[in-house]
Amino acid sequence: LYAGAAPTPNAIDGLLYALHLAPRDEDLRIDAVRQLVVDNKLEEARKMFAPSAYYPHSPDEWRARKTLIMDALRKSDRNTALSLLDAEQKKRWADEDD
């Protein structure tokens, strides 16, 4: 995604498996959930995002954004969920560059 190319099926499988190995990696979770939304697997994305969305120790700003993402997933609003996840990825990438 960062390179602008569509991921291969093997890359997607690797991404989803990596999340099982590192379940607390927020960036990895955002990437995996976003891919599930792209693949129109919204119920699976909602379940995968739930541990992050309901994590009580998140900063307030991030908690508010996670609530919006979770609401979109719960409503099966693919476009809104994808837009919010894309914005979150861009924000995180920008923070890494700082």
All heavy atoms as an XYZ file, in Angstrom:
787
protein
N       0.828     -1.195      0.000
C       0.000      0.000      0.000
C       0.865      1.249      0.000
O       0.620      2.161     -0.744
C      -0.938     -0.017      1.205
C      -1.817      1.213      1.337
C      -2.845      1.219      0.210
C      -2.507      1.226      2.659
N       1.884      1.259      0.845
C       2.754      2.430      0.945
C       3.382      2.738     -0.403
O       3.559      3.895     -0.763
C       3.822      2.176      2.010
C       4.587      3.402      2.422
C       4.004      4.363      3.237
C       5.892      3.610      2.003
C       4.692      5.485      3.621
C       6.596      4.736      2.391
C       5.999      5.670      3.201
O       6.685      6.781      3.585
N       3.677      1.701     -1.184
C       4.291      1.887     -2.502
C       3.254      2.187     -3.572
O       3.608      2.490     -4.701
C       5.083      0.647     -2.880
N       1.978      2.082     -3.235
C       0.933      2.366     -4.200
C       0.563      1.188     -5.083
O      -0.193      1.338     -6.027
N       1.103      0.011     -4.800
C       0.795     -1.182     -5.592
C      -0.189     -2.063     -4.828
O      -0.178     -2.101     -3.599
C       2.069     -1.963     -5.871
N      -1.032     -2.765     -5.563
C      -1.974     -3.690     -4.932
C      -1.207     -4.878     -4.361
O      -0.308     -5.418     -5.015
C      -3.000     -4.163     -5.947
N      -1.534     -5.295     -3.139
C      -0.819     -6.432     -2.553
C      -1.235     -7.748     -3.209
O      -2.369     -7.911     -3.643
C      -1.244     -6.404     -1.082
C      -2.530     -5.677     -1.070
C      -2.491     -4.712     -2.220
N      -0.308     -8.673     -3.259
C      -0.595    -10.005     -3.791
C      -1.375    -10.803     -2.740
O      -1.342    -10.456     -1.544
C       0.703    -10.756     -4.122
O       1.407    -10.985     -2.894
C       1.572     -9.970     -5.102
N      -2.044    -11.878     -3.145
C      -2.726    -12.724     -2.150
C      -1.781    -13.242     -1.063
O      -2.155    -13.308      0.110
C      -3.297    -13.871     -2.986
C      -3.511    -13.265     -4.340
C      -2.356    -12.305     -4.513
N      -0.550    -13.595     -1.440
C       0.420    -14.048     -0.438
C       0.780    -12.936      0.539
O       0.970    -13.191      1.736
C       1.683    -14.574     -1.105
C       1.501    -15.944     -1.704
O       0.559    -16.652     -1.365
N       2.397    -16.313     -2.607
N       0.882    -11.721      0.047
C       1.183    -10.586      0.922
C       0.035    -10.357      1.905
O       0.269    -10.079      3.085
C       1.440     -9.337      0.095
N      -1.187    -10.488      1.436
C      -2.353    -10.321      2.309
C      -2.371    -11.403      3.381
O      -2.579    -11.121      4.563
C      -3.657    -10.324      1.489
C      -3.700     -9.096      0.575
C      -4.879    -10.370      2.408
C      -4.789     -9.131     -0.474
N      -2.124    -12.649      2.986
C      -2.066    -13.748      3.954
C      -0.978    -13.487      4.994
O      -1.173    -13.719      6.191
C      -1.804    -15.082      3.262
C      -2.995    -15.584      2.459
O      -4.121    -15.063      2.663
O      -2.797    -16.489      1.630
N       0.173    -13.004      4.536
C       1.275    -12.697      5.446
C       0.917    -11.575      6.414
O       1.260    -11.633      7.594
N       0.226    -10.569      5.918
C      -0.202     -9.453      6.753
C      -1.144     -9.936      7.857
O      -0.964     -9.607      9.036
C      -0.899     -8.396      5.886
C      -1.566     -7.235      6.616
C      -0.527     -6.384      7.329
C      -2.364     -6.404      5.629
N      -2.123    -10.730      7.481
C      -3.089    -11.226      8.458
C      -2.428    -12.166      9.464
O      -2.744    -12.136     10.661
C      -4.260    -11.903      7.751
C      -5.065    -10.987      6.816
C      -6.147    -11.773      6.104
C      -5.642     -9.801      7.558
N      -1.488    -12.970      9.005
C      -0.764    -13.869      9.905
C       0.126    -13.069     10.857
O       0.225    -13.396     12.050
C       0.067    -14.877      9.102
C       0.813    -15.847      9.976
C       0.130    -16.788     10.744
C       2.195    -15.830     10.041
C       0.819    -17.676     11.562
C       2.887    -16.710     10.847
C       2.193    -17.634     11.609
O       2.870    -18.507     12.423
N       0.741    -12.040     10.348
C       1.620    -11.213     11.186
C       0.856    -10.610     12.359
O       1.399    -10.485     13.460
C       2.253    -10.112     10.341
N      -0.395    -10.267     12.133
C      -1.189     -9.704     13.217
C      -1.410    -10.727     14.331
O      -1.443    -10.373     15.502
C      -2.529     -9.173     12.701
C      -3.364     -8.439     13.741
C      -2.606     -7.262     14.333
C      -4.661     -7.990     13.134
N      -1.514    -11.992     13.976
C      -1.642    -13.035     14.996
C      -0.354    -13.164     15.807
O      -0.385    -13.506     16.990
C      -2.005    -14.377     14.368
C      -3.390    -14.408     13.830
N      -4.503    -14.471     14.630
C      -3.846    -14.354     12.567
C      -5.588    -14.463     13.891
N      -5.219    -14.390     12.632
N       0.776    -12.870     15.178
C       2.062    -12.942     15.871
C       2.331    -11.706     16.728
O       3.033    -11.797     17.743
C       3.200    -13.114     14.856
C       3.146    -14.389     14.016
C       4.264    -14.361     12.986
C       3.236    -15.627     14.891
N       1.798    -10.572     16.316
C       2.015     -9.311     17.040
C       0.677     -8.589     17.220
O       0.422     -7.548     16.616
C       2.998     -8.439     16.269
N      -0.205     -9.127     18.062
C      -1.567     -8.585     18.157
C      -1.666     -7.178     18.733
O      -2.686     -6.519     18.538
C      -2.278     -9.598     19.061
C      -1.201    -10.263     19.828
C      -0.001    -10.274     18.930
N      -0.644     -6.687     19.380
C      -0.709     -5.344     19.954
C      -0.088     -4.271     19.059
O      -0.009     -3.110     19.452
C      -0.057     -5.326     21.323
C      -0.839     -6.133     22.313
C      -0.403     -5.827     23.714
N      -1.122     -6.664     24.639
C      -1.946     -6.193     25.542
N      -2.141     -4.911     25.639
N      -2.561     -7.021     26.361
N       0.337     -4.645     17.890
C       0.927     -3.691     16.953
C      -0.205     -2.920     16.264
O      -0.874     -3.443     15.375
C       1.787     -4.431     15.929
C       2.559     -3.492     15.024
O       2.005     -2.434     14.636
O       3.697     -3.824     14.689
N      -0.418     -1.688     16.687
C      -1.538     -0.884     16.171
C      -1.414     -0.610     14.671
O      -2.409     -0.650     13.950
C      -1.638      0.444     16.929
C      -2.132      0.306     18.339
C      -3.612     -0.025     18.429
O      -4.404      0.434     17.592
O      -3.978     -0.760     19.367
N      -0.214     -0.315     14.215
C      -0.030     -0.036     12.787
C      -0.364     -1.267     11.953
O      -1.027     -1.166     10.919
C       1.403      0.422     12.494
C       1.713      1.779     13.106
O       0.777      2.595     13.235
O       2.875      2.017     13.442
N       0.082     -2.400     12.410
C      -0.197     -3.652     11.713
C      -1.703     -3.942     11.701
O      -2.264     -4.352     10.688
C       0.566     -4.790     12.395
C       0.534     -6.154     11.740
C       1.074     -6.094     10.317
C       1.353     -7.134     12.567
N      -2.358     -3.686     12.824
C      -3.801     -3.915     12.909
C      -4.547     -2.998     11.936
O      -5.464     -3.425     11.243
C      -4.303     -3.711     14.341
C      -5.782     -4.087     14.495
C      -6.194     -4.119     15.952
N      -5.442     -5.076     16.740
C      -5.736     -6.365     16.841
N      -6.778     -6.853     16.197
N      -5.000     -7.160     17.580
N      -4.154     -1.736     11.878
C      -4.796     -0.794     10.941
C      -4.613     -1.291      9.513
O      -5.561     -1.296      8.720
C      -4.199      0.622     11.098
C      -4.564      1.216     12.456
C      -4.655      1.541      9.974
C      -6.019      1.522     12.647
N      -3.408     -1.722      9.164
C      -3.148     -2.233      7.814
C      -4.012     -3.454      7.514
O      -4.583     -3.570      6.428
C      -1.673     -2.598      7.645
C      -0.758     -1.393      7.628
O      -1.251     -0.260      7.454
O       0.460     -1.589      7.795
N      -4.089     -4.380      8.464
C      -4.852     -5.612      8.252
C      -6.343     -5.328      8.144
O      -7.022     -5.861      7.260
C      -4.573     -6.597      9.390
N      -6.853     -4.481      9.011
C      -8.281     -4.130      8.965
C      -8.599     -3.418      7.659
O      -9.609     -3.703      7.005
C      -8.673     -3.271     10.188
C     -10.062     -2.674     10.024
C      -8.597     -4.101     11.457
N      -7.721     -2.515      7.253
C      -7.938     -1.806      5.991
C      -8.009     -2.793      4.830
O      -8.866     -2.682      3.956
C      -6.828     -0.786      5.738
C      -7.108      0.031      4.490
C      -5.881      0.760      3.992
N      -6.215      1.474      2.783
C      -6.293      0.907      1.581
N      -6.072     -0.382      1.420
N      -6.616      1.625      0.518
N      -7.119     -3.769      4.825
C      -7.123     -4.753      3.732
C      -8.422     -5.555      3.726
O      -8.981     -5.832      2.675
C      -5.918     -5.682      3.839
C      -5.808     -6.635      2.664
C      -5.697     -5.905      1.334
O      -4.866     -5.019      1.170
N      -6.538     -6.261      0.376
N      -8.914     -5.916      4.895
C     -10.183     -6.643      4.964
C     -11.332     -5.787      4.440
O     -12.232     -6.290      3.767
C     -10.460     -7.110      6.396
C      -9.547     -8.212      6.909
C      -9.784     -8.450      8.395
C      -9.747     -9.502      6.121
N     -11.296     -4.496      4.724
C     -12.334     -3.595      4.208
C     -12.227     -3.508      2.688
O     -13.240     -3.578      1.984
C     -12.246     -2.198      4.868
C     -13.181     -1.217      4.194
C     -12.561     -2.304      6.356
N     -11.013     -3.375      2.175
C     -10.813     -3.349      0.719
C     -11.382     -4.622      0.085
O     -12.026     -4.570     -0.961
C      -9.312     -3.191      0.372
C      -9.029     -3.507     -1.089
C      -8.839     -1.793      0.707
N     -11.179     -5.758      0.760
C     -11.668     -7.043      0.261
C     -13.150     -7.266      0.568
O     -13.682     -8.341      0.304
C     -10.845     -8.191      0.848
C      -9.411     -8.185      0.357
O      -9.142     -7.547     -0.680
O      -8.564     -8.820      1.015
N     -13.803     -6.246      1.123
C     -15.236     -6.267      1.456
C     -15.575     -7.357      2.481
O     -16.650     -7.935      2.454
C     -16.095     -6.403      0.201
C     -17.454     -5.769      0.382
O     -17.615     -4.830      1.152
N     -18.439     -6.284     -0.318
N     -14.654     -7.591      3.404
C     -14.873     -8.547      4.501
C     -15.108     -7.732      5.771
O     -14.305     -7.727      6.706
C     -13.666     -9.471      4.647
C     -13.435    -10.329      3.420
C     -12.206    -11.192      3.592
C     -11.995    -12.060      2.355
N     -10.778    -12.872      2.471
N     -16.243     -7.020      5.790
C     -16.493     -6.043      6.840
C     -16.709     -6.663      8.209
O     -16.267     -6.113      9.212
C     -17.679     -5.153      6.450
C     -17.481     -4.372      5.148
C     -18.708     -3.551      4.831
C     -16.260     -3.490      5.227
N     -17.384     -7.788      8.285
C     -17.603     -8.438      9.579
C     -16.269     -8.908     10.167
O     -16.006     -8.733     11.360
C     -18.575     -9.610      9.429
C     -18.893    -10.315     10.730
C     -19.583     -9.441     11.766
O     -20.174     -8.399     11.405
O     -19.525     -9.804     12.949
N     -15.441     -9.473      9.336
C     -14.114     -9.911      9.780
C     -13.271     -8.706     10.211
O     -12.560     -8.755     11.215
C     -13.427    -10.675      8.648
C     -12.290    -11.539      9.074
C     -11.746    -12.388      7.923
O     -12.496    -12.710      6.985
O     -10.553    -12.712      7.984
N     -13.379     -7.611      9.464
C     -12.649     -6.389      9.804
C     -13.121     -5.834     11.144
O     -12.312     -5.417     11.973
C     -12.835     -5.345      8.706
N     -14.430     -5.854     11.367
C     -14.980     -5.358     12.628
C     -14.450     -6.176     13.807
O     -14.024     -5.621     14.816
C     -16.505     -5.397     12.597
C     -17.156     -4.784     13.831
C     -18.650     -5.008     13.852
N     -19.003     -6.419     13.918
C     -18.919     -7.180     15.025
N     -18.473     -6.670     16.142
N     -19.279     -8.448     14.989
N     -14.453     -7.487     13.661
C     -13.950     -8.344     14.742
C     -12.458     -8.122     14.976
O     -11.998     -8.120     16.120
C     -14.217     -9.814     14.412
C     -15.677    -10.184     14.509
C     -15.898    -11.627     14.111
C     -17.375    -11.972     14.139
N     -17.613    -13.341     13.661
N     -11.717     -7.922     13.899
C     -10.276     -7.710     14.030
C      -9.967     -6.354     14.660
O      -8.990     -6.199     15.392
C      -9.600     -7.822     12.670
C      -8.088     -7.753     12.738
S      -7.320     -8.039     11.158
C      -7.500     -9.817     11.036
N     -10.813     -5.380     14.400
C     -10.567     -4.035     14.909
C     -11.031     -3.864     16.350
O     -10.554     -2.974     17.062
C     -11.251     -2.998     14.011
C     -10.824     -1.588     14.284
C      -9.508     -1.200     14.083
C     -11.715     -0.648     14.744
C      -9.092      0.094     14.345
C     -11.315      0.654     15.004
C     -10.005      1.018     14.803
N     -11.941     -4.693     16.816
C     -12.544     -4.539     18.142
C     -11.514     -4.411     19.276
O     -11.667     -3.525     20.128
C     -13.528     -5.668     18.416
N     -10.464     -5.248     19.344
C      -9.514     -5.091     20.458
C      -8.863     -3.709     20.487
O      -8.614     -3.159     21.562
C      -8.465     -6.176     20.196
C      -9.164     -7.192     19.372
C     -10.129     -6.409     18.514
N      -8.628     -3.146     19.351
C      -8.040     -1.813     19.281
C      -9.080     -0.749     19.610
O      -8.816      0.194     20.352
C      -7.471     -1.573     17.885
O      -6.926     -0.297     17.801
N     -10.275     -0.908     19.069
C     -11.326      0.092     19.263
C     -11.721      0.234     20.724
O     -12.071      1.324     21.174
C     -12.548     -0.276     18.422
N     -11.677     -0.860     21.457
C     -12.128     -0.840     22.845
C     -10.985     -0.855     23.858
O     -11.211     -1.063     25.040
C     -13.076     -2.018     23.085
C     -14.290     -1.956     22.195
C     -14.566     -2.978     21.304
C     -15.131     -0.854     22.203
C     -15.673     -2.908     20.469
C     -16.235     -0.769     21.374
C     -16.495     -1.807     20.503
O     -17.578     -1.733     19.686
N      -9.767     -0.600     23.396
C      -8.618     -0.561     24.294
C      -8.728      0.681     25.182
O      -8.712      1.815     24.685
C      -7.319     -0.542     23.491
C      -6.076     -0.610     24.341
C      -5.785     -1.757     25.085
C      -5.201      0.454     24.411
C      -4.655     -1.831     25.866
C      -4.060      0.393     25.191
C      -3.790     -0.745     25.916
O      -2.671     -0.810     26.699
N      -8.851      0.506     26.491
C      -9.150      1.646     27.364
C      -7.993      2.614     27.587
O      -8.208      3.717     28.078
C      -9.538      0.974     28.693
C      -8.825     -0.328     28.678
C      -8.783     -0.750     27.233
N      -6.777      2.250     27.229
C      -5.630      3.099     27.501
C      -5.180      3.926     26.301
O      -4.111      4.536     26.334
C      -4.463      2.239     28.013
C      -4.827      1.443     29.223
N      -5.094      2.014     30.447
C      -5.025      0.112     29.393
C      -5.411      1.080     31.314
N      -5.378     -0.087     30.699
N      -5.995      3.949     25.262
C      -5.666      4.766     24.090
C      -5.797      6.245     24.430
O      -6.658      6.631     25.223
C      -6.627      4.461     22.937
O      -6.487      3.153     22.489
N      -4.967      7.083     23.824
C      -5.144      8.527     24.001
C      -6.535      8.952     23.512
O      -7.101      8.333     22.602
C      -4.048      9.143     23.122
C      -3.061      8.037     22.905
C      -3.828      6.762     22.974
N      -7.082     10.004     24.097
C      -8.442     10.445     23.764
C      -8.633     10.696     22.273
O      -9.643     10.305     21.700
C      -8.803     11.716     24.542
C      -8.982     11.454     26.023
O      -9.204     10.280     26.398
O      -8.908     12.418     26.808
N      -7.649     11.359     21.652
C      -7.774     11.670     20.214
C      -7.876     10.389     19.387
O      -8.703     10.277     18.487
C      -6.566     12.492     19.767
C      -6.604     12.838     18.291
C      -5.333     13.546     17.851
O      -4.670     14.197     18.671
O      -5.016     13.439     16.644
N      -7.041      9.431     19.682
C      -7.050      8.168     18.942
C      -8.321      7.387     19.256
O      -8.915      6.762     18.394
C      -5.790      7.397     19.264
C      -5.595      6.030     18.660
C      -4.895      5.025     19.245
C      -6.038      5.486     17.415
N      -4.897      3.899     18.443
C      -5.597      4.171     17.301
C      -6.795      5.993     16.370
C      -5.872      3.344     16.230
C      -7.071      5.169     15.282
C      -6.608      3.868     15.219
N      -8.781      7.431     20.509
C     -10.007      6.726     20.876
C     -11.199      7.270     20.090
O     -12.052      6.508     19.633
C     -10.257      6.841     22.380
C     -11.314      5.884     22.854
C     -11.466      5.834     24.365
N     -10.204      5.882     25.063
C      -9.944      6.722     26.074
N     -10.859      7.552     26.493
N      -8.766      6.721     26.654
N     -11.263      8.572     19.908
C     -12.356      9.177     19.136
C     -12.313      8.706     17.678
O     -13.354      8.385     17.092
C     -12.262     10.696     19.213
N     -11.131      8.640     17.100
C     -11.012      8.189     15.704
C     -11.356      6.710     15.590
O     -12.007      6.284     14.636
C      -9.604      8.463     15.170
C      -9.315      9.948     15.038
C      -8.058     10.243     14.243
N      -6.899      9.491     14.620
C      -5.934      9.921     15.436
N      -6.005     11.105     15.995
N      -4.888      9.156     15.698
N     -10.942      5.908     16.574
C     -11.264      4.478     16.555
C     -12.768      4.250     16.663
O     -13.306      3.352     16.033
C     -10.559      3.752     17.700
C      -9.079      3.572     17.494
C      -8.545      2.540     18.451
C      -7.878      3.145     19.628
N      -7.184      2.165     20.469
N     -13.433      5.081     17.444
C     -14.889      4.966     17.578
C     -15.569      5.225     16.243
O     -16.506      4.510     15.865
C     -15.407      5.943     18.654
O     -14.800      5.608     19.899
C     -16.914      5.867     18.789
N     -15.103      6.223     15.518
C     -15.675      6.512     14.199
C     -15.461      5.340     13.232
O     -16.374      4.968     12.478
C     -15.065      7.784     13.614
C     -15.413      9.094     14.315
C     -14.595     10.237     13.728
C     -16.906      9.371     14.210
N     -14.280      4.767     13.255
C     -13.983      3.619     12.389
C     -14.878      2.446     12.768
O     -15.494      1.811     11.898
C     -12.494      3.228     12.476
C     -11.616      4.338     11.895
C     -12.238      1.898     11.759
C     -10.129      4.199     12.207
N     -14.984      2.166     14.059
C     -15.798      1.035     14.506
C     -17.263      1.253     14.161
O     -17.949      0.312     13.746
C     -15.614      0.835     16.011
C     -16.134     -0.469     16.501
S     -15.218     -1.833     15.728
C     -15.905     -3.196     16.603
N     -17.760      2.468     14.307
C     -19.154      2.762     13.940
C     -19.394      2.489     12.462
O     -20.418      1.919     12.088
C     -19.512      4.215     14.265
C     -19.677      4.466     15.749
O     -19.793      3.483     16.529
O     -19.681      5.652     16.145
N     -18.465      2.897     11.624
C     -18.602      2.652     10.181
C     -18.594      1.150      9.888
O     -19.392      0.666      9.073
C     -17.490      3.355      9.408
N     -17.731      0.411     10.552
C     -17.686     -1.050     10.346
C     -18.976     -1.707     10.835
O     -19.514     -2.599     10.184
C     -16.480     -1.654     11.059
C     -15.114     -1.302     10.475
C     -13.998     -1.780     11.395
C     -14.958     -1.882      9.074
N     -19.467     -1.246     11.978
C     -20.697     -1.812     12.526
C     -21.892     -1.573     11.597
O     -22.782     -2.394     11.483
C     -20.960     -1.206     13.906
C     -21.636     -2.132     14.850
C     -21.908     -1.549     16.226
N     -21.359     -0.255     16.517
C     -20.343     -0.036     17.358
N     -19.762     -1.037     17.958
N     -19.929      1.181     17.588
N     -21.889     -0.419     10.922
C     -22.959     -0.069      9.980
C     -22.717     -0.640      8.586
O     -23.500     -0.367      7.669
C     -23.086      1.450      9.882
C     -23.544      2.112     11.162
C     -23.518      3.621     11.012
C     -23.841      4.293     12.322
N     -23.670      5.761     12.232
N     -21.629     -1.371      8.417
C     -21.223     -1.906      7.107
C     -21.071     -0.800      6.071
O     -21.372     -0.984      4.894
C     -22.218     -2.969      6.624
O     -22.205     -4.076      7.486
N     -20.597      0.345      6.525
C     -20.353      1.495      5.652
C     -18.904      1.411      5.168
O     -17.998      2.014      5.735
C     -20.616      2.786      6.408
C     -20.484      4.023      5.552
O     -19.987      3.926      4.406
O     -20.878      5.106      6.029
N     -18.724      0.647      4.119
C     -17.385      0.358      3.592
C     -16.634      1.624      3.207
O     -15.455      1.781      3.532
C     -17.513     -0.584      2.397
C     -16.197     -0.997      1.788
C     -16.443     -1.962      0.616
N     -15.204     -2.398      0.039
C     -14.621     -1.802     -0.997
N     -15.175     -0.761     -1.572
N     -13.478     -2.268     -1.467
N     -17.293      2.532      2.496
C     -16.602      3.732      2.011
C     -16.116      4.615      3.154
O     -14.989      5.115      3.117
C     -17.507      4.522      1.070
C     -17.748      3.798     -0.233
O     -16.936      2.972     -0.649
N     -18.868      4.068     -0.868
N     -16.955      4.810      4.157
C     -16.550      5.634      5.293
C     -15.421      4.953      6.065
O     -14.441      5.599      6.442
C     -17.747      5.916      6.220
O     -18.736      6.624      5.481
C     -17.334      6.733      7.434
N     -15.559      3.653      6.312
C     -14.513      2.923      7.031
C     -13.185      3.016      6.287
O     -12.141      3.284      6.893
C     -14.925      1.465      7.224
N     -13.227      2.820      4.988
C     -12.002      2.877      4.191
C     -11.387      4.277      4.221
O     -10.179      4.433      4.374
C     -12.300      2.436      2.756
C     -11.114      2.165      1.864
C     -10.184      1.122      2.478
C     -11.593      1.691      0.505
N     -12.227      5.286      4.113
C     -11.740      6.663      4.151
C     -11.084      6.981      5.501
O     -10.000      7.584      5.553
C     -12.910      7.616      3.900
O     -12.509      8.947      4.042
N     -11.710      6.554      6.582
C     -11.149      6.795      7.919
C      -9.858      6.014      8.136
O      -8.900      6.541      8.715
C     -12.180      6.418      8.984
C     -13.409      7.328      9.072
C     -14.488      6.669      9.920
C     -13.036      8.696      9.623
N      -9.821      4.779      7.676
C      -8.602      3.976      7.807
C      -7.466      4.545      6.965
O      -6.318      4.579      7.406
C      -8.879      2.518      7.430
C      -9.738      1.745      8.433
C     -10.313      0.489      7.792
C      -8.938      1.413      9.679
N      -7.789      5.007      5.759
C      -6.769      5.638      4.916
C      -6.208      6.887      5.592
O      -4.996      7.115      5.593
C      -7.342      6.005      3.549
C      -7.502      4.808      2.634
O      -6.941      3.736      2.931
O      -8.214      4.948      1.607
N      -7.094      7.687      6.169
C      -6.650      8.904      6.858
C      -5.771      8.553      8.050
O      -4.759      9.227      8.309
C      -7.862      9.716      7.304
N      -6.131      7.490      8.754
C      -5.335      7.062      9.911
C      -3.946      6.594      9.468
O      -2.946      6.927     10.088
C      -6.062      5.960     10.674
C      -5.417      5.608     11.979
C      -5.329      6.774     12.943
O      -6.245      7.613     12.974
O      -4.313      6.849     13.661
N      -3.900      5.828      8.379
C      -2.598      5.384      7.872
C      -1.742      6.570      7.471
O      -0.557      6.628      7.806
C      -2.780      4.464      6.666
C      -3.081      3.048      7.038
C      -3.135      2.159      5.803
O      -3.567      2.578      4.732
N      -2.713      0.929      5.965
N      -2.307      7.525      6.763
C      -1.540      8.694      6.320
C      -1.026      9.483      7.519
O       0.109      9.963      7.514
C      -2.390      9.569      5.411
C      -2.596      8.945      4.056
C      -3.495      9.783      3.176
C      -3.748      9.026      1.870
N      -4.759      9.645      1.057
N      -1.871      9.621      8.552
C      -1.443     10.332      9.745
C      -0.277      9.602     10.411
O       0.704     10.214     10.807
C      -2.600     10.462     10.725
C      -2.252     11.210     11.994
C      -3.437     11.338     12.899
C      -3.164     12.099     14.167
N      -1.836     12.497     14.478
N      -0.370      8.297     10.501
C       0.697      7.521     11.136
C       1.986      7.584     10.315
O       3.071      7.676     10.874
C       0.250      6.080     11.357
C      -0.769      5.984     12.478
C      -1.400      4.618     12.581
N      -2.296      4.583     13.694
C      -1.978      4.118     14.902
N      -0.780      3.637     15.135
N      -2.855      4.129     15.864
N       1.867      7.527      8.985
C       3.053      7.615      8.136
C       3.698      9.000      8.281
O       4.920      9.121      8.318
C       2.718      7.357      6.678
C       2.373      5.928      6.394
C       2.696      4.822      7.140
C       1.614      5.443      5.279
N       2.184      3.682      6.550
C       1.530      4.035      5.416
C       1.015      6.050      4.206
C       0.860      3.241      4.496
C       0.348      5.259      3.276
C       0.281      3.866      3.426
N       2.871     10.048      8.371
C       3.395     11.405      8.538
C       4.103     11.532      9.877
O       5.155     12.169      9.972
C       2.271     12.428      8.414
N       3.537     10.927     10.923
C       4.166     10.959     12.249
C       5.512     10.253     12.230
O       6.442     10.665     12.927
C       3.256     10.316     13.300
C       2.020     11.152     13.606
O       1.980     12.341     13.186
O       1.079     10.616     14.246
N       5.639      9.173     11.456
C       6.908      8.454     11.343
C       7.966      9.294     10.663
O       9.153      9.182     10.963
C       6.728      7.165     10.572
C       6.010      6.082     11.333
C       5.791      4.822     10.500
O       6.338      4.747      9.377
O       5.081      3.945     10.976
N       7.538     10.143      9.716
C       8.488     10.965      8.969
C       9.010     12.127      9.794
O      10.008     12.735      9.459
C       7.854     11.493      7.680
C       7.602     10.383      6.667
O       8.254      9.316      6.789
O       6.779     10.580      5.752
N       8.291     12.470     10.880
C       8.709     13.613     11.716
C       9.853     13.302     12.590
O      10.352     12.475     13.012
C       7.537     14.093     12.580
C       6.482     14.793     11.725
O       6.799     15.186     10.597
O       5.339     14.924     12.208
